[in-house]
C-alpha cells in the first residue's frame, strides 16, 4: 500500500510552494523555493495520476451494480485494474529520496594509477571522454588544474562541469578505471594493464562548508603548461593547503584571483564530500546491493582495446563499443547504472 498520509503531506507542500512563488520573495528565497518546487512537481503529477486512476476505477466498479451498464463497466474496470500496478510503480520511483547534491555542478578529478606513462596517457583519454560527453550534453566544461607528462599524458586534471543534473549523471563514475591495451611505449606488442582514478564530487556552496581562514595556507607559484610550454611569467598559480586535514589543492589555469576562487571551490567540494561520506558510513543500515560505494579504490570499469569492449563490473554490463564510449558516448552506461541504483533503492524501500 502507498502511504496516503505522506502523499497528502507532499501535495500540501507543493501547493504551499506554488502559492509562495506566486506571492513573490527575495531572489535567494525564490531560487531555493523554485528548486524545491521543480523537485516536487513530477512527484505531485504522479500522485495526481495515481489518485485519478483510483477514482476512475471506483466509479467503474460502482457502475457494475447497474445491470444496464455492467458489461461496459466490467470491461473498463478490468482495463483500469491492469493500469494500477504500473502507476503504483511510477509513483514509488517518484517517492524515492533524492540525493540533495544531484542537481549540483560536479568537480571531476582524474589521476593516473598503476602503469606509469601508459596510465597517464589513459588518464588523458578519460579526460577527453568526459569533456566530449559534457559538450554533447550542452554542459559547461571548465579545466581548473592540468598537469601533463612529456608524452601528452595527464599527471593530474581537475575540471568543473556545470549544467542540468550534472552530479546525478556522473556520480557513479568515481572509482578505478582499468585499461588493457598495447601501450605506445611497448615495442614488443604485449598487452599491458594500467589504471586511472576518477573522483566525482558535488560542488559545495560557501554556506555549507565554512572554511576558517586561519586553517588554510595559500601559496602562489609560477604556472607552466605541458612540457614547459606557455610558461606564465607571473606567479599566478595558487596552492591551498587545508591544515586540519592536509588536503592540498592547486589551480593554475587562469589569473591568480580566478585560480584562488577555483582552488577554494575544489577544497570546499572535497571537504563536503568527506562529510557526505562520513554521514553515509554512519548510517545504521547501509544499503546492500548498492551500485558502487564511490570509493576511489574500487575497480569499476575495464576498457579492453584488443576486444573493443567496455565492461562495468558493478552491474556486469559489457558493451562492444569502445571507440564510441571513449568519444564521449556514455549514455548507455550511465542509464544502466542509474537504473540499477534505482532498482536497488526500490528493493530496499519495499523490504
Secondary structure, DSSP 8 states (H G I E B T S, - for coil): ---HHHHHHHHHHHHHHHHHHHH---HHHHHHHHHHHHHHHHHHHHHHHHHHHHHHHHHHHHHTTSTTTHHHHHHHHHHHHHHHHHHHHHHHHHHS---TTTTS-EEEEEEE-SSHHHHHHHHHHHHHHHHHHHHHHT-EEEEEEEEE-TTS-EEEEEEEEESTTHHHHHGGG-EEEEEEEE-TT-SS--EEEEEEEEEEEE---TTTS---GGGEEEEEE----GGG-S--SS--EEEEEETTTTEEEEE-SS-HHHHHHHHHHHHHHHHHHHHHHHHHHH-SS--TT-S----TTSEEEEEETTTTEEEETTTTEEES-HHHHHTT--HHHHHHHHHHHHHHHHHHHH-
